Amino acid sequence: MKKVVGEFKVEYLQVLDEKGNCDKNLMPKLSKKQIKDLYKAMILGRQFDNRALNLQRQGRIATYPSILGQEASQVGSAYAFDKSTWIFPSFREHAALILRGVPMEKLYLYYAGDERGNVSAKQKCFPTSVPVSTHNLHAVGFAWGNKIQKKKATVVTYFGDGGTSEGDFHESMNFAGVFNLPVIFICQNNQYAISIPREQQTASKTLAQKAIAYGFPGIQVDGNDIFAVYKATQEAMKHVKSGKGPYFIECVTYRLSHHTTADDWTRYRTKKEVDAWSKKDPVLRLKNYMLKNNFLTEKENKKILKDAEIKVEKAVKKFESVSTMKPEDMFQYMYKEMPWNLQEQLQDLKESLGEGE
């Protein structure tokens, strides 16, 4: 006997095309003010990002991962979250965290190497995760704990296309599916895992279809279309909150800058490719839509840019006014009572700094 036991499909969603034309039948319900707020959030994220790159080149912060080109994937999704949502970020979600209320000065502080900038529990954001995909397991574990305690909370975990090649990703997806957990997996498919292109990472036609293998829905969206990302996230939130289990969103976007400031994209991709994706710029796309529909004027746009610059400048001043941590602080908060081996290490450090007894 031979029969078909299942058939599957993956939908692709685009609402706003590259020229700023909108499919009104798919347009999510957003007011003129909300659309302008989305644009302001993307502009602020881009201004933050540009300043961070400059700070790194000046030696004022350490290695930094740019979000240039990925603003719609972050702002569009985060705008759909509610107050009960917990965010588990990777290392490239600055615009989402800023929209969530994380102070920009804290993000600059973190990338300057100060872990005090990596605490955002007030905004329901877990610490930045540099190891690839390990935080997906943390997100799923947190969601499971909430479910056991009957707490109504949605959990969202962000990661890149490279993260889907890690075992941790697959374990977290399987666990979330088996236990029907309230987790939204948001993959920012920016086409490269550092220098490895998406097509060399997996033979799958889409990344979204990986959710099907674990028993829950996956959708692919134009990640440079803020309306599509917002709409898909809204639907994912509704799905999760109704008790139907996890949801996967693949945002097809592009990293216009280097993987980090320690990278050089010219060694593994062409200028022609980057230029082609630059024409799909999510910020420019929304701006064109707003101009066409009289939601924005060039004068208003200049003011939005200026206001973002002022906010970023204030954040930089706050970040650089934070008092320096004492070297011994790295030893003080690991245990309730410091063990002998750490006491010896602390003493060695003091002596090397000329502070020994």
C-alpha positions in Angstrom: 0.0 0.0 0.0 1.2 3.5 -0.8 -0.6 6.7 0.2 0.0 10.3 1.0 0.0 10.9 4.8 0.6 14.6 4.7 1.0 17.6 2.4 2.6 20.9 3.5 3.0 24.3 2.1 4.8 27.5 3.2 3.2 30.9 2.5 5.1 34.0 1.5 3.7 37.4 2.6 4.5 40.9 1.1 2.3 43.9 1.6 4.6 46.8 0.6 6.7 46.4 -2.5 10.1 47.9 -3.1 8.7 51.1 -4.7 6.4 51.8 -1.7 3.2 50.4 -3.3 0.8 48.8 -0.9 -1.6 45.8 -1.4 -4.6 47.3 0.4 -6.3 43.9 0.7 -3.4 42.6 2.9 -2.7 45.9 4.7 -2.9 45.5 8.5 -5.0 47.9 10.5 -2.7 50.8 11.4 -3.5 54.4 11.9 -1.5 57.3 10.3 0.1 57.9 13.6 1.1 54.3 14.1 2.7 54.2 10.7 4.6 57.3 11.5 5.7 55.8 14.8 7.0 52.8 13.0 9.0 55.0 10.7 10.4 57.0 13.6 11.4 53.8 15.3 13.3 52.6 12.2 15.0 55.9 11.8 16.1 55.9 15.5 17.4 52.4 15.2 19.4 53.4 12.1 20.8 56.5 13.8 21.8 54.4 16.8 23.5 51.9 14.6 25.4 54.5 12.6 26.7 56.2 15.8 27.7 52.8 17.2 29.8 52.1 14.1 31.5 55.5 14.5 32.1 54.9 18.2 33.7 51.5 17.4 36.0 53.0 14.8 37.1 55.6 17.3 37.8 53.0 19.9 35.1 54.1 22.3 33.2 50.8 22.1 34.3 47.2 21.2 33.3 44.9 18.4 29.8 45.8 17.2 27.2 44.0 14.9 25.3 46.4 12.6 21.6 46.1 12.0 21.7 48.2 8.7 19.0 46.9 6.4 17.2 44.8 9.1 15.2 47.6 10.8 11.8 46.5 9.4 12.2 42.9 10.6 12.9 44.2 14.1 10.6 47.1 14.5 7.7 45.5 12.6 7.8 42.4 14.9 8.4 44.2 18.2 5.6 46.7 17.5 3.1 43.7 17.6 4.2 42.5 21.0 2.1 43.2 24.1 3.1 43.9 27.7 3.2 40.1 28.6 5.9 39.4 25.9 9.4 38.4 26.9 12.2 38.8 24.4 15.2 36.6 24.1 17.6 38.5 21.7 20.6 37.3 19.9 23.3 40.0 19.3 21.6 42.0 16.5 18.3 43.2 17.8 19.1 46.7 18.8 16.1 48.4 17.1 13.7 45.9 18.7 15.2 46.4 22.1 15.1 50.2 21.8 11.4 50.1 20.7 10.8 47.9 23.7 12.1 50.6 26.0 15.7 49.5 26.6 17.7 52.8 27.0 20.2 53.3 24.2 22.9 54.2 26.6 22.7 50.7 28.1 23.2 49.1 24.7 26.3 51.3 24.1 27.5 50.4 27.5 27.2 46.7 26.8 29.2 47.0 23.5 31.8 48.9 25.4 32.4 45.7 27.4 30.4 46.6 30.5 27.9 43.9 31.5 25.8 46.4 33.4 24.4 47.4 30.0 23.1 43.9 29.5 20.4 43.9 32.1 16.9 44.8 30.9 14.5 42.7 33.0 12.3 45.8 33.5 11.6 45.7 29.8 11.1 41.9 29.9 14.3 41.4 27.8 16.7 38.7 28.6 20.5 39.4 28.1 22.0 39.6 24.7 23.2 36.2 23.5 26.5 36.1 21.5 26.7 32.3 21.3 24.7 31.4 18.3 21.3 29.8 19.0 21.9 28.8 22.6 19.4 31.4 23.8 16.6 29.5 21.8 16.9 26.8 24.4 16.6 29.4 27.2 13.5 30.9 25.6 11.8 27.5 25.3 12.7 26.6 28.9 11.4 29.9 30.1 8.1 29.4 28.2 7.8 25.9 29.6 8.3 27.2 33.1 5.6 29.8 32.6 3.2 27.2 31.2 3.8 24.9 34.3 3.1 27.9 36.6 0.0 28.8 34.4 1.5 32.3 33.7 0.1 34.0 30.7 3.2 35.2 28.8 4.3 35.0 25.2 8.0 34.3 24.6 9.8 35.6 21.5 13.3 34.5 20.4 15.3 36.2 17.6 18.1 34.6 15.6 19.7 34.7 12.2 19.8 32.2 9.4 23.1 30.9 10.7 21.4 30.0 13.9 19.2 27.4 12.1 22.3 25.4 11.4 22.9 24.8 15.1 21.7 21.8 17.0 20.4 24.0 19.8 17.9 25.5 17.3 16.5 22.1 16.3 16.3 20.9 19.9 14.5 24.1 21.0 12.0 23.8 18.0 11.3 20.1 18.8 10.8 20.8 22.5 8.5 23.7 21.8 6.4 21.6 19.5 6.2 18.6 21.7 5.1 20.6 24.7 2.9 23.0 22.8 4.7 26.1 24.2 3.8 29.8 23.7 7.0 30.6 21.7 7.4 32.7 18.6 10.6 32.0 16.7 11.7 34.9 14.5 14.5 34.2 12.1 16.1 37.3 10.5 17.4 35.6 7.4 19.9 38.2 6.3 21.4 35.8 3.7 24.8 35.2 5.4 26.1 33.4 8.5 29.1 35.6 8.7 30.6 34.7 5.3 28.6 31.6 4.5 25.6 32.3 2.1 22.2 31.0 2.9 22.2 28.4 0.1 25.3 26.8 1.5 23.7 26.3 4.9 20.7 24.2 4.0 19.1 22.5 1.0 15.7 23.6 2.2 13.8 25.9 -0.1 12.8 28.0 2.8 13.8 28.2 6.5 10.2 28.6 7.5 9.5 25.0 6.4 11.7 23.7 9.2 8.8 24.5 11.6 6.6 21.9 9.8 9.0 19.1 10.8 8.4 20.0 14.4 4.6 20.2 14.2 3.8 23.9 14.0 3.2 26.7 11.4 6.0 28.6 9.6 5.6 31.6 7.3 8.1 33.4 5.1 7.7 37.2 4.9 9.4 40.0 3.1 11.6 41.1 6.0 12.1 44.5 4.4 8.4 45.1 4.4 7.4 46.5 7.8 3.7 45.9 7.2 4.2 42.3 6.3 6.4 41.6 9.3 3.9 43.4 11.6 1.0 41.5 10.2 2.7 38.1 10.4 3.7 38.8 14.0 0.2 39.8 14.9 -1.1 36.5 13.5 1.7 34.6 15.4 0.7 36.4 18.7 -3.0 35.4 18.2 -2.0 31.8 17.4 0.3 31.5 20.5 -2.1 33.2 22.9 -5.0 30.9 21.8 -3.0 27.9 23.1 -2.2 26.5 19.7 1.6 26.3 20.4 4.7 27.7 18.7 5.0 29.8 15.5 7.9 30.4 13.2 8.5 33.6 11.1 11.2 33.8 8.5 12.0 37.4 7.7 13.8 37.5 4.3 16.1 40.5 4.7 19.7 41.5 4.0 22.6 42.7 6.1 23.9 45.7 4.2 26.9 46.1 6.5 29.6 43.8 7.8 28.7 40.9 10.1 30.5 42.8 12.8 33.1 45.5 12.8 35.7 42.7 12.8 34.4 41.5 9.4 35.0 42.6 5.8 32.1 41.8 3.5 34.0 42.6 0.4 35.9 39.3 0.7 32.8 37.1 0.2 30.2 39.1 -1.7 30.1 41.5 -4.6 29.2 45.2 -4.6 26.6 44.5 -7.3 24.8 42.2 -4.9 24.9 44.7 -2.0 23.7 47.5 -4.4 20.8 45.4 -5.5 19.7 44.8 -2.0 20.2 48.5 -1.1 17.3 49.2 -3.5 15.1 47.2 -1.2 16.0 49.3 1.8 13.2 49.0 4.4 13.5 52.6 5.6 13.4 54.0 2.1 10.5 51.7 1.2 8.3 53.0 4.1 9.3 56.6 3.4 8.2 56.3 -0.2 4.9 54.9 0.9 4.3 57.7 3.3 5.3 60.4 0.8 2.9 58.9 -1.8 0.0 58.9 0.7 0.7 62.3 2.2 1.6 60.8 5.6 5.0 62.6 5.5 6.7 65.6 4.0 10.4 66.2 3.3 10.3 68.9 6.0 8.8 66.5 8.5 11.3 63.9 7.5 14.2 66.2 8.3 12.8 66.9 11.7 12.4 63.1 12.4 16.1 62.6 11.4 17.2 65.6 13.6 15.2 64.4 16.6 16.7 60.9 16.3 20.2 62.4 16.2 19.5 64.4 19.3 18.3 61.3 21.2 21.3 59.3 20.1 23.7 62.1 21.2 22.1 62.3 24.6 22.4 58.5 24.9 26.1 58.6 24.0 26.7 61.3 26.7 24.9 59.2 29.3 26.8 56.1 28.3 30.2 57.9 28.6 29.3 59.5 31.9 28.8 56.1 33.7 31.4 55.5 36.3 34.0 52.8 35.5 33.6 49.4 37.3 36.3 48.3 39.7 38.4 45.3 38.4 37.5 43.4 41.6 33.8 43.5 40.7 34.2 40.6 38.4 34.9 38.4 41.5 32.4 39.9 43.9 29.1 38.7 42.5 29.7 35.1 41.4 29.1 33.4 44.8 27.5 34.4 48.1 30.9 33.6 49.8 34.0 33.9 47.6 35.8 30.5 47.4 39.5 30.3 48.2 40.6 30.0 44.5 38.8 33.2 43.6 40.3 34.9 46.6 43.7 33.9 45.4 43.0 35.2 41.9 41.6 38.5 43.3 44.8 38.9 45.3 47.0 38.2 42.3 45.0 40.8 40.3 45.4 43.4 43.1 49.2 42.8 43.2 49.5 43.1 39.4 47.7 46.4 39.6 50.0 47.6 42.5 47.2 47.3 45.0 48.5 44.3 46.9 48.6 44.3 50.7 
